[in-house]
Amino acid sequence: MAFQQLYYTSCEHGLSGFSGYQFNAVSPDTPAETRHLVESLTAYEPPRPLLNSQTPQELARCPVNLVHVPGSPCVSAQVRYVGRDSARRVGNYFAHALSSPDFDRDGAGLLGIELWDSEVWRSTPSPSTALPELTGVRPGPLSRAAVGRFLREHPHRALLAPLLAATLDALAHRRTVLLVERDSARVAHWIAALCYLLPPPAARRLSFATYLHRPDRGRLHLVGTVPEIRIDLGPEHQDAFHLLDLVEGRAPELAVPPLARLLTRIDLSASRVFWNRAAEHLPGDEPDPGAWHGPAAATAAAAGTPLTELDIAAVVSWLRRSDDLPAPVVGTVLHDLHRQQRLSRDRLTELIRVSKAAGLPDFAQQLTGEVVEQDLLLFRDGSAQALEPVLIDDPEQRLRSTELWLTHFREAHGAAALRLLAWADGAGLEPPAHELARHGDRITERLLGTAVTATPSIGLERLLTDSARRWPAFRQGLVTAVLRLERGRPGQFREVLRTLPPGLLTEGDLIGRPDLREDFLVVEVERRRVRAGTALVDILAVRGGDEIDLALLQSLWPGSGNRWSHTEADTLLRKLPSGLRWTGGAERWLAATVLQDVPKALELAGFLKLAELLGRPPWTDRLPADARACVAYALEIESAIRQVRSADQLIALLDDRTAAGWLPVKALLLRRLPPALTDRMVHEPTVTGPLLDRLDEPTAARYLARLDERTRQVNRAAPADEPLISHLATITRAELTGDLRARVVEVLAHARDRWPTADLTRLAEAVRPVHPDWADAFDCALAKRPPTLGRRLTRLFSGGRSRTDGSHTPSNPQE
């Protein structure tokens, strides 16, 4: 078959029979629809500055339009500006068109763009109206090598990717890509690059024109023009065109699909071979260029071209969809991917599934080993990308994984070694016990190598503890290393232990080493894993002696101020051997425990319980003199508070010994004496009253507060008892000042104003021998009260008269 030819221009002789624009000549049997198509495609107008071109040099500067429209028929045409027609009118052009129902067949595989500047084109009219059909069409100067050089030298070669993206979009959505270049030859080179790089079916579907005066009216895939042409794309055209200015280097904001990015990495000179190889994997007539991404990426991988993750994903997706691919082809593609690319774990996992589905068990096993190693190394290095280990079920794979694991474990240190142990546990491996013991020793020795000056196990506590718990042989090596390290550093075992996580070493590991067990127990106390009291008892048993020293107490109770609480001391001392000797300052520890303050009621009970213990032999003999005297006096006060029946005798107990400043005794007097006094009768208020002044101010304040509380509880249903009345009589004689004096007045005034008459009468009688002024004040208050019925009858029958002077409160009860 051959091409039909058509000449179209403004001429004197043609098919129309008159002068003007017409077909000058055509091949026989050319269909009318072909002539109409050629006429619509070949309209030409030069850039305005070149409109008057006449000389060959001027005409050569005018853009040439090579237009190509695939289909049946397929039309290719070259349109050149020829200046004036036979009537000397400017604007004439000459179009030479070729038409074929099957361009690929008649062109012998030639691409439409390869007709650029071909020898087949003519630009002068024919003397005859009949043209022969054309066979043996030859390409012009464009070639893959020439276009490759053009792109490498172009200042805006980076626009190739967005140009490919725009072209793919134009093919998919019937849009037009407008190319602005310095001349139509450059446009032809860009279009050729697209045709060489796109999948062959897509390239053969491309329609293009290398130059149009009004490119916005073109409805081809690719339309070229020059900067002299003004392009005005109104709002109605924005979605129909992609404009790339290859002179200024501007491209539309368009997402570049992965296939386009891959194609920019293809060597143009080898693109024919590339696509031939890619086509081996497809039928070759896929309308969607995206269907070529997988085979194209596989072909690129075989050639060593780096692939992106999206490219690799396209290959895997293609292989999964292509059930009809022979196993050798799948194997070749997988091996190429594996050999040429750095594959992520997810990709390797996908390749394993594809290999198994394609019946390639050996390759799947090889990939599985790599996945295992990749997982292992990421886990070993603590990478953020590391995944939790997966149980390896296959016995053969578990054996190989164990060998691989041992290779890395033998060289690992610190955190890396511990993470490897965790990985082995999660993967279900069972490494040889002797390897775990040997390397447990090595790893621990290095980990603790600087234990005295640093803490290298910080952050590794959980890993180290889990490894020792899971792998007994590893723990055995760890213990060996710890004990060997201690022998090289005598006296520093506590520092070594402090670097180890709690619970890693147990007391059972130190059987036969009593010197180390004491250090172990001290560190366990520091970590609050053992109570200090329990540790003290155990240490004394380990020592096998009968002494306790200050250094031991300070190590077990650091920061305690060299003393126990009273309750803690009472509990602990009852557990210690009775014959224990307190040496090296330990006796002062015991004294400080006794003599410390007792700020709360519960602590006072603890002090008294401790005092009872220390007040008996053999403990009394072990106390320093001041602590012994404090205990004795406290016990004396406590005994008196329990046994003495009158407030007079309790007050008499106060003597100069309280001036010694014993804080526990002061606390005892402050908390126990006030309620004890108020609960007992004062038999001689005139004698006891001045003695109350010997209470220290806090105790006196609590005593008066207690009296105030009991005074306010008196009412008709709860009459005042005799002890209360005796104490109120007593305090009228106390020589108090300031707030204490005011409190006395407040208590007595409340009784004067609020007590029932009978109770106030009793109080007045009790007060009169002690302080007559207060007795008169109470009488005055009683006189002002309305008489009760009984008093009124008594006065009526006795002829008595009411007291008329006003009641008063003595300004100074001591006056």
Secondary structure, 3 states (H helix, E strand, C coil): CCEEEEEEEEECCCCCCCCEEEEEEECCCCCHHHHHHHHHHCCCCCCHHHCCCCCHHHHHCCCCEEEEECCCCEEEEEEEEEECCCCCCCCEEEEEEEEECCHHHHCCCCCHHHHCCCCCCCCCCCCCCECCCECCCCCCCCCHHHHHHHHHHCCCHHHHHHHHHHHHHHHHHCCEEEEECCCHHHHHHHHHHHHHHCCHHHHHHCCEECCCCCHHHCCCCEEEECCCCCCCCCHHHCCCEEEEECCCCECCCCCCCHHHHHHCCCCHHHHHHHHHHHHCCCCCCCCCHHHHHHHHHHHHHHCCCCCCHHHHHHHHHHHHHCCCCCHHHHHHHHHHHHHHCCCCHHHHHHHHHHHHHCCCHHHHHHHHHHHHHHHHHHHHCCCCCCCCCCCCCCHHHHHHHHHHHHHHHCCCCHHHHHHHHHHHHHHCCCCCHHHHHHHHHHHHHHHCCCCCCCCCCCCCHHHHHHHHHHCHHHHHHHHHHHHHHHHHCCCCHHHHHHCCCCCCCCHHHHCCCHHHHHHHHHHHHHCCCCCHHHHHHHHHHHHCCCEEEHHHHHHHCCCCCCCCCHHHHHHHHCCCCCCCEEECCHHHHHHHHHHCCCCCHHHHHHHHHHHHHHCCCCHHHHCCHHHHHHHHHHHHHHHHHHHCCEHHHHHHCCCHHHHHCCHHHHHHHHHHHHHHHHCCECCCHHHHHHHHHHCCHHHHHHHHHHHHHHHHCCCCCCCCCHHHHHHHHHHCCCCCCHHHHHHHHHHHHHHHHHCCHHHHHHHHHHHCCCCHHHHHHHHHHHHHCCCCHHHHHHHHHHCCCCCCCCCCCCCCCCC
